[in-house]
Amino acid sequence: GTVHSVCQSFVRKFWYDLGLSPEMDVMSDDDRKFYISQSIADVVSEEDLNFFEEFARDFEVSRYEDNAIIIDFDFWKRYIEQVISAMAAYDVKDLKESAERSKGIVSELFYSEEPDCNILNELKTTFSAWAPTNRRYRNPDAKVAEMNTAIRGASSFAGALKLRNHVNDTITNTFLKGNPNFAIDLLNSTLTKLITSKKHGEKICQCIDRIFKIAGEWKKGYEDYKKEHHLLDFDDMEQYFLRLLTESQYEEQRKEIATYRLVMVDEFQDSNPIQVRIFEALAGIIRPYGGRCEWVGDPKQSIYGFRGSDTDLITEATAKVEQGVPLDTSFRSRPELVHLVNDIFTRAFEGIVDDGMIRLEKQDRSEEELRGKSPFIHWHCEG
């Protein structure tokens, strides 16, 4: 069965030893998501909501809805849910360290002091004089208005990005030939400083603090709610099963688990850290009695981050596996497709995952075997 069904079967079997109620019920993922959506509002203040609204405008946090891109004023809910899920997947008890690490990354990206923006005034004046002389502009006044609007909005992060994009599209060689003394390097430097301004980083750090604070407060209320209603979610199942496998007081219970002779894990790349610890613990229990563990996974697929899975985690866990056998031959794809997959993924994972775990070999097939079996081909590659 699934990881959760296996965990649930043993937790239900040893509920008394684990100190659980016999009336416990399992909370489905859908029920959990519904509870999150309904309860997060209880730990968010009016001040938080005002901050998130302003943040969404300044950074133009958006979403696609009804065939249109709109400002996503509820973006913070999505990030809080991600923090909550990561807390469970990585067994995080204290969010302070995670928040500080996140803010440290932000500080590395937003490092510039506020620049002298006189060059923007010069751009405004020079472009206003030059635009009417450009024969390619059918409506130079509109072009001037667009540039002035972009310059006025440059104080926000989204506005600075828009201005840079507008400059890249507008300040072409034609403009520079007509204005040879214009300081284009100074303009580019100023735009970079506007985008990487410390003030933007400080606002992102404030957003991080609020999101982690809300997630921590929500988590406490969620645990109280589950206790009161005798509920366990899938993350709880994993935690209790791991305790059963590793803590000294459950040695007698582990004797029954030791009777199993084979543990098979498919789609190993979808495992989160807690699940990897469960698999390792199971291996340690059954191997002394002649048991075997077989894990099958594809590091390339761990990029999707399914339920807390991680490329680095899977790579490190794979390195510990004894007598690992790479499944490096494609038996069902034609050579052209194998070459395409190799070309894409060896580049994408360069320096991240060992090339030997990415590259596939094609199965040699004779022309006679393939005769009359023309492939249906539809490749649509973008980006």
N, C-alpha and C positions, 0 to 999 in steps of 0.2 A: 504494500500500500504506500501512500504518501508518507512523508516524514511526520506530518501531523497526525495521521491516523495511527501510525506505529506508536508515537509518543502518547497519544490518547489511550490506546489499549493498555499500555503498562501503567500509566497514571491511574486509570480507573481500577486496574487490578490491585494496585498497592496504595489506594487512596487513604486507608487507615494509617499505614506506616508513614505516609507523607504528611499526615496531619490535616487532611482535607475533609470536607463535608461529603457524606454519601449522596446528598441532594444537589451536588454541584452540577452545573449545566455549562455547555460549551458555547461561547459567543462566536457567531460566524463573522467572517470578514465584513459582510454587508452590514450586520448589526453594529459592529465596531465602528465602521465608517459613519453610520447614521448617528451613533452616540457622539462621535467626534464633532460632526457638523452641528449637532444640537447643543453641545456642552461647551465648546470653545468660547462662545460669546459670554459665558458666565465669568470668565477670568480675563476678559479684555476690557480695559477702561475706555472712557470717552476720549481721554488724552491719547491712548494708543491708537484708536480709530482715526483721530485727526492727524496723527503723525503718519500713519500708513497711507492716508488719502493724499497728503502732501508729497510723500515719498513717491507714490505711484505717478503723480503728475511730473515731478522733477526728473524722474528716471524713465518716464513713459513706459512703465510696466504694462504690457498689453496682452490681450488674448483675442483669439479669433472666434467670433460669434455671429451667426446669421449672415454669413458671407461678408463680414466687415471686421476690421481690426479696431478694438475699443480698449480704453484704459481699464486695466484690471484692478479695481480697488479692493478686491478680495484676495489679492495675490498672497498675502501673509498667511491665509488659512492653509494654502498648499504647502508653504515652507514649514509651518508648524507641524503639519501632518508628517512631512518628511523627517523632521527632527524626532518626532515621537516614534516613528518606525525605526529609525536608526538607533535610538536608545535601546529598543528591544533587541534588534539584530546584533548589536555590538555589546550588549550587556552594560550600557553606560548608566552609572548611578549618579554621577555628579556632572552637570553640564558646564561648569565653569571652565574647565580645561578646554572643552570643545569650542566654547564661545571665544576664548582667548586665541586659540589657534586660527579660528576663522578670521578674527580681526587682524591677526598677524599677517595673513595672506593679503587682506585688503590694504594694509599699510604698505606692503611691497608694491602694490599696483597703483596706489594713489599717493604720490610722494612729492608733488610739485607745490611750491609756494605760488601765491596768486601773482600772475604776470602783469607787467605794464601793458595795457591794452591800447596804447596810442596808435599802434599799427592798424587796429580795427577802424579807428576814425579815418586814418589815411586811406584804408581800403574803401570805406564808404564814399569818401570824397572823390577818389581817383576813379572808382567804378561808375559813379554817377556821371562824371564828365566823359568817360570813354564809351559807355553803352550806346548813346545815340549815334556814335560814329561807326558802330559795328553793323554792317549791312545784313548780317545773318539774323539780327533781331528784328522781327516784325513789329514787336511792341516793346521798345526799350524801356519805357516807363514802368511796365510790369516787371521787367527784369531788375530794375533798380529797386522797386518796392520789395521784391523777393529777397534781394541781398540785404536791404535795410532790416527787414523782419528777422532774417537769420542772425544778423549781428546783434540785434536787440535781445534775442533769446539765448545768447551764448553763456549767460551766467549759470544756467542749470546744466547738468550733465548731458541730458538728452539734447538740449539746445546747442551745446558745444559740439556734439557729434554731428548734428544736422549742419552746423556751420562748416565744419570740416568737409563734409560730403558736398555741400553746396559749392565751397571753394574749389574742390577737386573737379567738379563738373563745369564750373564757370571760368575760373582763372586759368585759361588755356594759353598755349603759345601765342595765340592771336592777341590776347590781352597783354602779355609780357612784351611782345614786339612793339606794341603801341605805347607801352609804359616801361621802357628799359631800366629806369631808375627805381622801380618799385621793389621794395625789400621782401621778396618772396620767401627767402630763408627765415627771416624774422617772423613773418606771418605764420609759417609752418611750425616754428618753434613755439610761438604764442598759443597756437591752437592745441599743440600737444600738452602744454602746461595747463590750459583750460580744462582739457579732458581728464588729465591725471592730477587735478588739484586735490590737495589734502582735505579741503572742505567737503568734497564729494565722499571721500573715504570716511571722514568723520560721521557723515550722515548714514552711510552704509553700516558703520560700526554701531551706531545708535539703533538701527533697524535690527541688527543681529542680537544686540542685548535684549531688545523687547521680545523678539521671537523666541529666544532661548528661555527668557523669564516666563513667558506665557506657557511654553511647552512644559517647563518644570512644574508650574502650578497646576496645569491641567492634569499632568501625570499623577500627582498626588490625589487629586479628586477622583480620577479614574480608578485608581487602586482601591480607594475607599468604597466606591460604587460597586465594584466587583465583589468585594468582601461582603458587603451588606446584602447583595442579591445572590450570593453563592455562585459566582460566574468565573470561568477561566476563559482566556482567549488563546489563540494558537501559540503566541509567544510564551504564555505561562506554561503551556504543555511542554514546550521545549526546555524551559528552565527546570521544571520539576523532573523531567526525564533525565536531564543532565545531572541533577543532584542524585538521583537514584543510581546513576552509573558511576559516580565519582566520590561521593561522600562516604566516610568510613562506617557510619551507623547503618548503612544499607548493604553490608557485605552479604548477609543471608539472602536478601532479595536477588542479589547479582548471581547467586549460584544457579537460579533458574534460567537467567539470561544466558549463562555460560553453556547451556545445553544446545544452543543454536550452533549450527555448523557453517552457515553461509550468510553473509550480509552483502547484499548487492545494492549499489547506489547508482542510479542512472541520472543523467543530466546533472552531474556533479557541479558544473559551473554555476548552477542556480543556487548553490548553498550559501548561507550566511555564516558568520563566524561561530555562532552557537551550534549550528547544525554540523559544522566541521568538527567541533569538539565532541559532539555526540558520536559521530562516525569513528573518530579516533578512540574514544572510550570503548565503544562496542568492539573494535578490533582488538584492543588490549585485553578485553574480557574473554573473548572466544578463542584467540590464537593459542593460549597455553593448553587448550583442550582439543587442538587439531582443527579449529575453525579457520575459515578463510574470509577475506573481505575483497570484493571486486568493485572498483569505482570506475565509472566511465563518464567522461565529460569533455567539453570542447572549450578551451580558454577564449576562443574568438567570440563565443556567445555570452560570456560574462560581462561584456560591455553594456548589456541592457540593464544591469543592476537589479535583477529580479529579486525582490524581497531582501535587499541588503547584500546581495552577492557582489563580488569585487574581483577585478582582474588580478591585482597583486595577491590577494588572499588565495585564489585558486592556484596561481603560479607557485607560491610558497608551499602550499599543501601538497602539490604534485611533486615537488622536489623531495619531499619526505617519503614518498611511496617507494616501497621496496619492489624491485623487479617490475617496474612499470614498462608497459609495452605500448609504443605509439601506434595508433591506428592511422597510418599515413598513406594508405592506398585508397583511391576512389574507385569503386567497382561499378558505379552506375552512371557516371558522367563521362561525356566525350572529352577528348584531349583539349579542345578549344576552351571548354568551360573550366576545366581544371587549371589551365594556364591563366585564365582571367582571375579566378579566385586567388591563386597564388600571388599574382601581381598586385591585387588590391590589398590583401590582408598582410602580406609580408611588409609592405610599406606602412600600413596603418599601425602595426604592432612593433615596428622597429625600435629596439631599445627597451621594449616593455615585456615581450614574451619571446622566449628562445625561438629562433627560426625553425628549428626542427619540430616544434610543436604546432607550427602554422602551415608549413608547406606540405602539399599533397603530391603523391605520385599517381600518375594515371595507370590504369590497368591496360596492359598491352592486349589489343584485340586485332585479329587478322581482318583484312579487308573483306574476306569471304564471310566472316561472321557478321560484319556490319552491313553487308550488301542487302539492299532492299529495306533497310531500317533507317530511313532518312529522319533526322531529328526535327522536332517542332521547335523552332528557335524564335524567341522574342526577347531581345535584350534591350532594356531601357535604362541607360546609365546617365545620370546627371551629376553636376557638381565637380 
